[in-house]
Amino acid sequence: MPEKRIKPVIHFFCSLRSPYTWLALDRIFQLAEHYQAELKLRFVLPMVMRGLPVPIEKRLYILLDSKREANRLNLPFGYVVDPVGLATKQGLAVLHHAIQQGKGNAFLHSFLKGVFADGVDAASMKGLHFLADRAGISESEVTASLNDESWKIIAEENRKELLDKGLWGVPSFYVEGYSALWGQDRIWMLERDLIQSLSI
């Protein structure tokens, strides 16, 4: 009987305020599905909420560059409501619970599309419930999530591992057993590592 192949595991460091995370998202999901890999979402707070300075010039450049890339990738982008602060905290609380329910991918997609393409104010309860509902998450589940602050512990653990890997920004990712990679323009390297892991 042939030996059962071990599934590769992708660790995906993501942020709810990162337009580049939005640009990378579908391609990461598609790679995980195509190569039958387990995908672990490793959420972190945005850089400015971790005390790292992001000058206004850099923020503007990131938005312009993201728009160019979104056009190239045929992704919706441009109706942006910056989720910094409360929106991100609420979003991470819901994402933490959604991951445990097997709905993490759906909520992450809904949230990022909402704040970068749909103009949804995720700081409002109306906006948050809308984003959760289209990911299959009920209002009662949102309420339970917001009453649980354990997401902060997970976000800090993820931040420490990201730094241990020599990185600080997102999107970053790695296949277990391989080096960590940073940037949505490095997804081709992630696929290379997945192929390599399956050939061993």
N, CA, C and O of each residue as an XYZ file, in Angstrom:
800
protein
N       0.860     -1.192      0.000
C       0.000      0.000      0.000
C       0.893      1.238      0.000
O       1.804      1.328      0.823
N       0.655      2.206     -0.911
C       1.523      3.380     -0.968
C       1.420      4.230      0.296
O       0.356      4.348      0.903
N       2.542      4.813      0.671
C       2.585      5.656      1.874
C       1.792      6.937      1.626
O       1.922      7.575      0.581
N       0.966      7.297      2.616
C       0.141      8.496      2.487
C       1.017      9.742      2.541
O       1.829      9.900      3.452
N       0.847     10.630      1.555
C       1.652     11.847      1.476
C       1.185     12.862      2.514
O      -0.014     13.084      2.682
N       2.139     13.475      3.209
C       1.810     14.495      4.200
C       1.465     15.792      3.487
O       2.179     16.229      2.584
N       0.362     16.402      3.903
C      -0.060     17.654      3.281
C       0.906     18.777      3.661
O       1.295     18.889      4.823
N       1.293     19.606      2.694
C       2.105     20.777      3.042
C       1.261     21.769      3.839
O       0.037     21.803      3.717
N       1.934     22.568      4.652
C       1.255     23.565      5.481
C       1.786     24.944      5.115
O       2.992     25.187      5.145
N       0.865     25.844      4.768
C       1.219     27.233      4.464
C       0.848     28.104      5.658
O      -0.289     28.073      6.128
N       1.809     28.878      6.143
C       1.540     29.882      7.176
C       1.449     31.234      6.470
O       2.373     31.646      5.768
N       0.326     31.914      6.668
C       0.040     33.161      5.952
C      -0.149     34.291      6.963
O      -1.176     34.368      7.638
N       0.853     35.168      7.059
C       0.781     36.323      7.954
C       0.032     37.442      7.237
O       0.434     37.880      6.159
N      -1.049     37.894      7.842
C      -1.935     38.844      7.180
C      -2.355     39.956      8.131
O      -2.277     39.813      9.351
N      -2.800     41.060      7.556
C      -3.286     42.202      8.321
C      -4.577     42.700      7.699
O      -4.740     42.666      6.480
N      -5.491     43.161      8.535
C      -6.766     43.673      8.040
C      -6.652     45.081      7.480
O      -7.621     45.604      6.930
N      -5.471     45.713      7.610
C      -5.294     47.050      7.060
C      -4.352     47.050      5.860
O      -4.013     48.112      5.338
N      -3.936     45.893      5.432
C      -2.933     45.793      4.372
C      -3.582     45.577      3.008
O      -4.142     44.509      2.761
N      -3.518     46.569      2.118
C      -4.060     46.345      0.773
C      -3.308     45.251      0.029
O      -3.879     44.575     -0.827
N      -2.035     45.074      0.350
C      -1.272     44.019     -0.305
C      -1.752     42.627      0.143
O      -1.662     41.662     -0.615
N      -2.258     42.535      1.376
C      -2.869     41.274      1.802
C      -4.083     40.972      0.937
O      -4.292     39.828      0.533
N      -4.885     41.995      0.651
C      -6.041     41.819     -0.231
C      -5.602     41.368     -1.620
O      -6.228     40.492     -2.217
N      -4.534     41.961     -2.133
C      -4.052     41.587     -3.467
C      -3.563     40.139     -3.506
O      -3.675     39.471     -4.534
N      -3.026     39.660     -2.396
C      -2.453     38.314     -2.359
C      -3.489     37.236     -2.061
O      -3.280     36.064     -2.377
N      -4.593     37.627     -1.458
C      -5.493     36.676     -0.820
C      -5.988     35.562     -1.732
O      -5.802     34.385     -1.421
N      -6.611     35.910     -2.846
C      -7.186     34.878     -3.716
C      -6.120     33.929     -4.239
O      -6.354     32.726     -4.359
N      -4.945     34.474     -4.552
C      -3.883     33.609     -5.076
C      -3.368     32.641     -4.019
O      -3.028     31.500     -4.332
N      -3.309     33.093     -2.771
C      -2.900     32.191     -1.683
C      -3.953     31.095     -1.505
O      -3.618     29.918     -1.372
N      -5.220     31.491     -1.506
C      -6.297     30.507     -1.375
C      -6.230     29.486     -2.506
O      -6.372     28.286     -2.276
N      -6.013     29.968     -3.726
C      -5.983     29.083     -4.888
C      -4.800     28.108     -4.815
O      -4.937     26.935     -5.161
N      -3.644     28.598     -4.365
C      -2.491     27.704     -4.232
C      -2.755     26.620     -3.198
O      -2.449     25.449     -3.424
N      -3.326     27.015     -2.061
C      -3.611     26.043     -1.006
C      -4.572     24.971     -1.508
O      -4.399     23.786     -1.221
N      -5.577     25.392     -2.255
C      -6.546     24.428     -2.788
C      -5.918     23.544     -3.858
O      -6.115     22.329     -3.865
N      -5.161     24.160     -4.759
C      -4.578     23.400     -5.870
C      -3.606     22.337     -5.381
O      -3.591     21.217     -5.890
N      -2.793     22.694     -4.390
C      -1.785     21.748     -3.892
C      -2.250     21.007     -2.648
O      -1.469     20.319     -1.990
N      -3.541     21.157     -2.333
C      -4.146     20.463     -1.186
C      -3.335     20.702      0.086
O      -3.044     19.778      0.845
N      -2.981     21.965      0.293
C      -2.194     22.349      1.462
C      -3.111     22.862      2.562
O      -4.177     23.417      2.294
N      -2.686     22.671      3.786
C      -3.390     23.272      4.913
C      -2.953     24.729      5.019
O      -1.758     25.023      5.007
N      -3.911     25.636      5.122
C      -3.599     27.060      5.198
C      -3.885     27.569      6.602
O      -5.012     27.485      7.089
N      -2.851     28.098      7.244
C      -3.002     28.656      8.588
C      -2.907     30.175      8.510
O      -1.867     30.720      8.141
N      -3.999     30.858      8.860
C      -4.014     32.314      8.870
C      -3.345     32.815     10.141
O      -3.749     32.452     11.246
N      -2.329     33.643      9.984
C      -1.568     34.161     11.126
C      -1.721     35.683     11.150
O      -0.869     36.403     10.629
N      -2.783     36.161     11.743
C      -3.085     37.594     11.705
C      -2.206     38.382     12.682
O      -1.869     37.907     13.766
N      -1.852     39.585     12.269
C      -1.090     40.503     13.108
C      -1.747     41.887     13.041
O      -2.500     42.181     12.113
N      -1.455     42.722     14.028
C      -1.923     44.101     13.988
C      -1.196     44.862     12.885
O      -0.058     44.528     12.555
N      -1.835     45.875     12.314
C      -1.141     46.716     11.327
C       0.096     47.370     11.932
O       0.188     47.528     13.149
N       1.042     47.745     11.085
C       2.307     48.313     11.557
C       2.092     49.519     12.461
O       2.731     49.629     13.507
N       1.196     50.429     12.070
C       0.999     51.638     12.881
C       0.386     51.310     14.229
O       0.558     52.071     15.181
N      -0.328     50.190     14.336
C      -0.905     49.773     15.612
C       0.079     48.933     16.415
O      -0.199     48.527     17.543
N       1.239     48.682     15.804
C       2.340     48.013     16.515
C       3.437     49.003     16.855
O       4.523     48.607     17.281
N       3.165     50.286     16.669
C       4.133     51.321     17.030
C       5.179     51.603     15.984
O       6.165     52.283     16.268
N       4.989     51.089     14.756
C       5.948     51.329     13.679
C       5.470     52.505     12.826
O       4.328     52.502     12.367
N       6.315     53.502     12.607
C       5.883     54.686     11.845
C       5.688     54.379     10.366
O       6.489     53.676      9.751
N       4.608     54.919      9.809
C       4.345     54.808      8.378
C       4.035     56.215      7.878
O       2.909     56.688      8.037
N       5.017     56.895      7.273
C       4.806     58.279      6.813
C       3.655     58.384      5.826
O       3.340     57.427      5.117
N       3.026     59.560      5.786
C       1.899     59.783      4.892
C       2.283     59.535      3.437
O       1.475     59.027      2.660
N       3.518     59.892      3.065
C       3.965     59.676      1.685
C       3.957     58.184      1.343
O       3.578     57.789      0.241
N       4.380     57.371      2.302
C       4.400     55.930      2.060
C       2.984     55.384      1.965
O       2.707     54.531      1.121
N       2.079     55.866      2.822
C       0.693     55.394      2.788
C       0.048     55.718      1.445
O      -0.659     54.888      0.873
N       0.292     56.919      0.946
C      -0.273     57.306     -0.344
C       0.303     56.475     -1.479
O      -0.416     56.068     -2.391
N       1.621     56.225     -1.415
C       2.250     55.402     -2.442
C       1.663     53.991     -2.440
O       1.388     53.418     -3.494
N       1.476     53.444     -1.240
C       0.942     52.082     -1.129
C      -0.434     51.987     -1.779
O      -0.727     51.021     -2.484
N      -1.271     52.983     -1.543
C      -2.607     52.962     -2.144
C      -2.541     53.058     -3.671
O      -3.247     52.333     -4.372
N      -1.693     53.954     -4.180
C      -1.559     54.091     -5.628
C      -0.995     52.821     -6.259
O      -1.470     52.367     -7.299
N       0.017     52.259     -5.621
C       0.624     51.029     -6.131
C      -0.370     49.874     -6.070
O      -0.440     49.050     -6.982
N      -1.138     49.825     -4.982
C      -2.135     48.762     -4.838
C      -3.196     48.854     -5.922
O      -3.647     47.834     -6.445
N      -3.598     50.080     -6.263
C      -4.582     50.265     -7.322
C      -4.041     49.758     -8.659
O      -4.755     49.099     -9.415
N      -2.780     50.068     -8.942
C      -2.164     49.577    -10.182
C      -2.135     48.053    -10.222
O      -2.463     47.440    -11.237
N      -1.738     47.453     -9.104
C      -1.665     45.996     -9.037
C      -3.045     45.368     -9.108
O      -3.231     44.335     -9.751
N      -4.016     45.991     -8.444
C      -5.378     45.466     -8.483
C      -5.912     45.462     -9.914
O      -6.569     44.510    -10.336
N      -5.626     46.521    -10.650
C      -6.050     46.573    -12.054
C      -5.400     45.446    -12.853
O      -6.046     44.809    -13.686
N      -4.118     45.210    -12.590
C      -3.395     44.157    -13.304
C      -3.973     42.780    -12.987
O      -4.054     41.912    -13.857
N      -4.377     42.593    -11.721
C      -4.899     41.308    -11.276
C      -6.407     41.183    -11.468
O      -7.001     40.150    -11.158
N      -7.022     42.258    -11.988
C      -8.475     42.282    -12.193
C      -9.231     42.099    -10.882
O     -10.210     41.355    -10.808
N      -8.754     42.798     -9.845
C      -9.404     42.770     -8.542
C     -10.076     44.109     -8.278
O      -9.543     45.147     -8.670
N     -11.234     44.113     -7.623
C     -11.853     45.392     -7.260
C     -11.018     46.102     -6.194
O     -10.520     45.474     -5.259
N     -10.875     47.407     -6.346
C     -10.090     48.177     -5.384
C     -10.376     49.659     -5.580
O     -10.569     50.110     -6.709
N     -10.403     50.413     -4.496
C     -10.493     51.858     -4.635
C     -11.483     52.553     -3.738
O     -11.255     53.698     -3.348
N     -12.590     51.893     -3.394
C     -13.552     52.502     -2.483
C     -13.124     52.102     -1.070
O     -13.652     51.155     -0.485
N     -12.156     52.848     -0.540
C     -11.449     52.451      0.689
C     -11.988     53.191      1.905
O     -12.184     54.406      1.873
N     -12.224     52.441      2.974
C     -12.511     53.016      4.288
C     -11.453     52.451      5.233
O     -11.526     51.289      5.632
N     -10.486     53.268      5.583
C      -9.339     52.818      6.376
C      -9.804     52.138      7.670
O     -10.472     52.771      8.488
N      -9.460     50.855      7.867
C      -9.912     50.139      9.059
C      -8.987     50.278     10.264
O      -9.115     49.507     11.215
N      -8.066     51.230     10.255
C      -7.144     51.370     11.377
C      -7.921     51.634     12.660
O      -8.930     52.340     12.652
N      -7.442     51.059     13.767
C      -8.079     51.289     15.060
C      -9.191     50.303     15.360
O      -9.004     49.090     15.278
N     -10.365     50.845     15.712
C     -11.478     50.012     16.170
C     -11.895     48.967     15.148
O     -12.148     47.817     15.506
N     -11.968     49.350     13.891
C     -12.404     48.397     12.857
C     -11.502     47.173     12.816
O     -11.982     46.045     12.703
N     -10.197     47.395     12.908
C      -9.260     46.274     12.885
C      -9.399     45.425     14.138
O      -9.382     44.197     14.052
N      -9.535     46.054     15.298
C      -9.672     45.291     16.541
C     -10.925     44.424     16.517
O     -10.887     43.252     16.891
N     -12.030     45.009     16.076
C     -13.265     44.231     15.982
C     -13.132     43.122     14.939
O     -13.571     41.991     15.149
N     -12.518     43.472     13.818
C     -12.340     42.490     12.765
C     -11.486     41.317     13.200
O     -11.787     40.171     12.865
N     -10.425     41.588     13.943
C      -9.552     40.503     14.406
C     -10.254     39.627     15.437
O     -10.033     38.416     15.481
N     -11.092     40.232     16.261
C     -11.854     39.442     17.232
C     -12.763     38.453     16.498
O     -12.849     37.281     16.865
N     -13.438     38.944     15.454
C     -14.328     38.070     14.677
C     -13.513     37.047     13.884
O     -13.882     35.875     13.817
N     -12.408     37.489     13.284
C     -11.568     36.575     12.507
C     -11.041     35.440     13.364
O     -11.008     34.290     12.925
N     -10.629     35.755     14.584
C     -10.106     34.735     15.499
C     -11.136     33.629     15.716
O     -10.801     32.446     15.656
N     -12.384     34.010     15.965
C     -13.437     33.019     16.166
C     -13.812     32.337     14.860
O     -14.108     31.143     14.840
N     -13.798     33.095     13.770
C     -14.145     32.512     12.470
C     -13.167     31.410     12.083
O     -13.574     30.390     11.527
N     -11.891     31.603     12.367
C     -10.879     30.589     12.070
C     -11.216     29.291     12.794
O     -11.119     28.206     12.219
N     -11.611     29.409     14.056
C     -11.947     28.223     14.848
C     -13.184     27.510     14.315
O     -13.349     26.307     14.517
N     -14.059     28.263     13.627
C     -15.290     27.689     13.076
C     -15.124     27.227     11.631
O     -16.080     26.764     11.009
N     -13.912     27.353     11.100
C     -13.692     26.979      9.711
C     -14.182     28.018      8.722
O     -14.361     27.722      7.541
N     -14.401     29.250      9.207
C     -14.889     30.327      8.349
C     -13.879     31.464      8.221
O     -14.220     32.556      7.767
N     -12.647     31.206      8.621
C     -11.626     32.248      8.610
C     -11.354     32.803      7.227
O     -11.278     34.019      7.052
N     -11.206     31.933      6.246
C     -10.932     32.388      4.886
C     -12.052     33.277      4.361
O     -11.810     34.320      3.753
N     -13.283     32.840      4.610
C     -14.443     33.585      4.112
C     -14.531     34.959      4.759
O     -14.814     35.948      4.082
N     -14.291     35.029      6.070
C     -14.394     36.334      6.731
C     -13.241     37.243      6.339
O     -13.443     38.439      6.127
N     -12.037     36.696      6.240
C     -10.898     37.516      5.839
C     -11.150     38.118      4.458
O     -10.872     39.296      4.234
N     -11.666     37.330      3.548
C     -11.980     37.812      2.205
C     -13.061     38.887      2.257
O     -12.938     39.935      1.622
N     -14.112     38.621      3.012
C     -15.214     39.575      3.104
C     -14.751     40.893      3.702
O     -15.119     41.961      3.211
N     -13.948     40.829      4.758
C     -13.483     42.045      5.429
C     -12.597     42.870      4.500
O     -12.817     44.069      4.332
N     -11.601     42.232      3.900
C     -10.661     42.974      3.061
C     -11.346     43.546      1.823
O     -11.076     44.682      1.433
N     -12.219     42.776      1.213
C     -12.975     43.307      0.075
C     -13.845     44.475      0.531
O     -13.989     45.469     -0.180
N     -14.416     44.347      1.706
C     -15.279     45.390      2.223
C     -14.569     46.719      2.422
O     -15.085     47.765      2.027
N     -13.384     46.687      3.033
C     -12.710     47.951      3.362
C     -11.878     48.501      2.215
O     -11.564     49.691      2.203
N     -11.511     47.657      1.245
C     -10.677     48.131      0.134
C     -11.411     48.256     -1.205
O     -10.886     48.843     -2.151
N     -12.611     47.710     -1.281
C     -13.320     47.765     -2.561
C     -14.783     48.176     -2.442
O     -15.343     48.754     -3.374
N     -15.406     47.881     -1.297
C     -16.841     48.110     -1.175
C     -17.198     49.348     -0.354
O     -18.367     49.722     -0.268
N     -16.190     49.982      0.247
C     -16.462     51.171      1.037
C     -17.238     50.905      2.321
O     -18.043     51.738      2.738
N     -17.011     49.766      2.950
C     -17.725     49.410      4.175
C     -16.967     49.938      5.395
O     -15.758     49.741      5.520
N     -17.683     50.602      6.279
C     -17.103     51.078      7.535
C     -17.168     49.947      8.555
O     -18.203     49.728      9.183
N     -16.064     49.237      8.714
C     -16.036     48.074      9.603
C     -15.998     48.462     11.071
O     -16.097     47.594     11.939
N     -15.855     49.756     11.366
C     -15.901     50.211     12.757
C     -17.335     50.299     13.253
O     -17.576     50.282     14.460
N     -18.294     50.394     12.326
C     -19.707     50.447     12.703
C     -20.234     49.031     12.857
O     -19.776     48.115     12.174
N     -21.182     48.852     13.741
C     -21.760     47.524     13.923
C     -22.512     47.089     12.668
O     -22.511     45.909     12.316
N     -23.152     48.040     11.997
C     -23.845     47.716     10.752
C     -22.865     47.165      9.717
O     -23.130     46.150      9.074
N     -21.731     47.849      9.566
C     -20.732     47.399      8.611
C     -20.134     46.061      8.989
O     -19.960     45.187      8.139
N     -19.816     45.898     10.275
C     -19.205     44.646     10.736
C     -20.167     43.484     10.549
O     -19.761     42.411     10.102
N     -21.442     43.682     10.888
C     -22.425     42.613     10.715
C     -22.603     42.256      9.241
O     -22.785     41.087      8.904
N     -22.553     43.245      8.374
C     -22.642     42.983      6.941
C     -21.483     42.102      6.483
O     -21.690     41.119      5.771
N     -20.261     42.455      6.892
C     -19.081     41.692      6.490
C     -19.117     40.276      7.050
O     -18.716     39.324      6.381
N     -19.602     40.146      8.287
C     -19.692     38.826      8.909
C     -20.775     37.980      8.248
O     -20.581     36.790      8.002
N     -21.914     38.604      7.963
C     -23.048     37.865      7.392
C     -22.685     37.230      6.057
O     -23.057     36.084      5.805
N     -21.970     37.947      5.200
C     -21.653     37.344      3.902
C     -20.547     36.296      4.005
O     -20.212     35.640      3.019
N     -19.981     36.141      5.209
C     -19.047     35.036      5.463
C     -19.727     33.909      6.228
O     -19.080     32.941      6.630
N     -21.048     34.041      6.429
C     -21.792     32.983      7.108
C     -21.706     33.054      8.616
O     -21.855     32.037      9.293
N     -21.470     34.240      9.155
C     -21.318     34.428     10.599
C     -22.488     35.267     11.109
O     -22.755     36.350     10.589
N     -23.176     34.765     12.118
C     -24.379     35.415     12.624
C     -24.044     36.582     13.552
O     -22.910     36.726     14.009
N     -25.057     37.412     13.819
C     -24.872     38.546     14.729
C     -24.523     38.071     16.134
O     -23.709     38.692     16.816
N     -25.136     36.973     16.567
C     -24.830     36.451     17.904
C     -23.380     35.969     17.990
O     -22.732     36.104     19.027
N     -22.886     35.409     16.892
C     -21.484     34.969     16.865
C     -20.545     36.168     16.883
O     -19.484     36.116     17.505
N     -20.925     37.245     16.206
C     -20.126     38.469     16.243
C     -20.061     39.003     17.666
O     -18.989     39.368     18.150
N     -21.212     39.049     18.338
C     -21.266     39.542     19.716
C     -20.360     38.723     20.631
O     -19.615     39.275     21.441
N     -20.433     37.401     20.491
C     -19.586     36.528     21.306
C     -18.112     36.783     21.027
O     -17.291     36.768     21.943
N     -17.782     37.014     19.773
C     -16.389     37.279     19.394
C     -15.886     38.567     20.023
O     -14.763     38.622     20.525
N     -16.721     39.607     19.998
C     -16.304     40.904     20.519
C     -16.149     40.898     22.040
O     -15.478     41.763     22.605
N     -16.765     39.931     22.690
C     -16.637     39.809     24.144
C     -15.431     38.971     24.559
O     -15.209     38.736     25.747
N     -14.666     38.530     23.588
C     -13.494     37.680     23.847
C     -12.247     38.377     23.310
O     -12.136     38.610     22.106
N     -11.316     38.707     24.190
C     -10.108     39.415     23.775
C      -8.905     38.495     23.592
O      -7.770     38.966     23.531
N      -9.141     37.196     23.504
C      -8.021     36.264     23.359
C      -7.308     36.430     22.028
O      -6.186     35.948     21.868
N      -7.939     37.108     21.060
C      -7.277     37.358     19.781
C      -5.982     38.142     19.974
O      -5.045     37.999     19.188
N      -5.925     38.970     21.016
C      -4.734     39.795     21.257
C      -3.518     38.920     21.541
O      -2.407     39.237     21.117
N      -3.729     37.831     22.253
C      -2.633     36.903     22.571
C      -2.123     36.261     21.289
O      -0.915     36.157     21.076
N      -3.045     35.831     20.439
C      -2.675     35.179     19.180
C      -1.948     36.159     18.265
O      -0.942     35.807     17.649
N      -2.456     37.389     18.175
C      -1.813     38.399     17.322
C      -0.383     38.668     17.784
O       0.514     38.843     16.959
N      -0.171     38.700     19.085
C       1.174     38.941     19.601
C       2.088     37.749     19.330
O       3.254     37.933     18.980
N       1.578     36.544     19.485
C       2.377     35.351     19.172
C       2.768     35.352     17.699
O       3.902     35.023     17.352
N       1.836     35.719     16.842
C       2.119     35.767     15.407
C       3.153     36.840     15.085
O       4.037     36.634     14.254
N       3.032     37.996     15.756
C       4.003     39.083     15.546
C       5.407     38.624     15.920
O       6.365     38.897     15.197
N       5.532     37.929     17.047
C       6.843     37.459     17.493
C       7.428     36.455     16.507
O       8.624     36.493     16.218
N       6.596     35.562     15.991
C       7.124     34.594     15.024
C       7.542     35.287     13.739
O       8.553     34.930     13.134
N       6.758     36.288     13.319
C       7.102     37.039     12.110
C       8.484     37.677     12.277
O       9.316     37.617     11.372
N       8.717     38.283     13.434
C      10.025     38.901     13.697
C      11.121     37.849     13.767
O      12.230     38.068     13.278
N      10.812     36.706     14.376
C      11.795     35.616     14.457
C      12.200     35.131     13.073
O      13.311     34.636     12.882
N      11.294     35.274     12.105
C      11.587     34.874     10.728
C      12.368     35.957      9.981
O      12.705     35.795      8.808
N      12.654     37.076     10.682
C      13.410     38.160     10.065
C      12.552     39.110      9.258
O      13.070     39.886      8.455
N      11.240     39.057      9.463
C      10.308     39.899      8.707
C       9.487     40.758      9.670
O       9.473     40.521     10.878
N       8.807     41.758      9.110
C       7.955     42.617      9.946
C       6.671     43.016      9.226
O       5.690     43.396      9.864
N       6.677     42.929      7.897
C       5.505     43.366      7.132
C       4.700     42.204      6.602
O       5.101     41.043      6.680
N       3.542     42.558      6.057
C       2.657     41.570      5.453
C       2.279     42.043      4.043
O       2.384     43.228      3.725
N       1.840     41.100      3.207
C       1.679     39.676      3.480
C       3.023     38.942      3.478
O       3.880     39.172      2.624
N       3.173     38.071      4.439
C       4.327     37.172      4.491
C       3.796     35.752      4.616
O       2.684     35.533      5.095
N       4.592     34.800      4.186
C       4.101     33.425      4.175
C       5.277     32.464      4.053
O       6.369     32.835      3.622
N       5.025     31.231      4.440
C       6.038     30.196      4.221
C       5.385     28.825      4.263
O       4.359     28.614      4.910
N       6.012     27.904      3.552
C       5.651     26.496      3.646
C       6.500     25.908      4.764
O       7.705     26.154      4.823
N       5.889     25.143      5.640
C       6.651     24.548      6.753
C       7.866     23.804      6.224
O       7.772     22.981      5.314
N       9.011     24.120      6.823
C      10.259     23.513      6.394
C      11.034     24.359      5.404
O      12.139     23.995      5.004
N      10.457     25.500      5.002
C      11.091     26.386      4.017
C      11.180     27.809      4.573
O      10.553     28.139      5.580
N      11.961     28.628      3.907
C      12.172     30.000      4.356
C      10.913     30.845      4.213
O      10.078     30.602      3.342
N      10.796     31.844      5.086
C       9.671     32.774      5.011
C       9.887     33.772      3.878
O      11.019     34.141      3.563
N       8.803     34.194      3.285
C       8.828     35.104      2.143
C       7.930     36.298      2.447
O       6.936     36.176      3.163
N       8.290     37.446      1.896
C       7.501     38.649      2.127
C       7.101     39.292      0.806
O       7.929     39.458     -0.090
N       5.827     39.651      0.695
C       5.372     40.433     -0.441
C       4.502     39.657     -1.408
O       4.778     38.498     -1.720
N       3.437     40.314     -1.885
C       2.523     39.640     -2.809
C       3.182     39.304     -4.140
O       2.670     38.486     -4.904
N       4.332     39.944     -4.419
C       5.060     39.627     -5.651
C       6.013     38.446     -5.474
O       6.797     38.139     -6.372
N       5.945     37.778     -4.303
C       6.776     36.594     -4.057
C       5.940     35.318     -4.005
O       6.428     34.265     -3.594
N       4.697     35.415     -4.417
C       3.830     34.236     -4.354
C       4.342     33.126     -5.266
O       4.137     31.945     -4.986
N       5.007     33.501     -6.353
C       5.578     32.474     -7.240
C       6.614     31.635     -6.507
O       6.789     30.456     -6.813
N       7.309     32.242     -5.529
C       8.293     31.500     -4.736
C       7.595     30.556     -3.757
O       8.087     29.465     -3.470
N       6.447     30.992     -3.253
C       5.658     30.115     -2.389
C       5.223     28.872     -3.159
O       5.278     27.758     -2.638
N       4.789     29.073     -4.406
C       4.399     27.918     -5.222
C       5.596     27.013     -5.490
O       5.460     25.789     -5.490
N       6.745     27.595     -5.715
C       7.961     26.795     -5.902
C       8.205     25.903     -4.702
O       8.515     24.721     -4.855
N       8.066     26.464     -3.503
C       8.309     25.697     -2.284
C       7.248     24.612     -2.096
O       7.554     23.518     -1.624
N       6.012     24.913     -2.464
C       4.966     23.885     -2.376
C       5.284     22.718     -3.293
O       5.157     21.562     -2.892
N       5.696     23.007     -4.516
C       6.044     21.944     -5.461
C       7.201     21.113     -4.926
O       7.189     19.884     -5.000
N       8.202     21.804     -4.386
C       9.364     21.112     -3.822
C       8.956     20.213     -2.657
O       9.432     19.084     -2.543
N       8.078     20.715     -1.796
C       7.668     19.941     -0.625
C       6.920     18.664     -1.029
O       6.994     17.651     -0.334
N       6.210     18.718     -2.139
C       5.451     17.559     -2.598
C       6.301     16.554     -3.354
O       5.887     15.415     -3.571
N       7.502     16.983     -3.759
C       8.362     16.080     -4.519
C       9.302     15.285     -3.636
O       9.989     14.375     -4.100
N       9.327     15.639     -2.354
C      10.253     14.950     -1.428
C       9.718     13.557     -1.083
O      10.350     12.824     -0.322
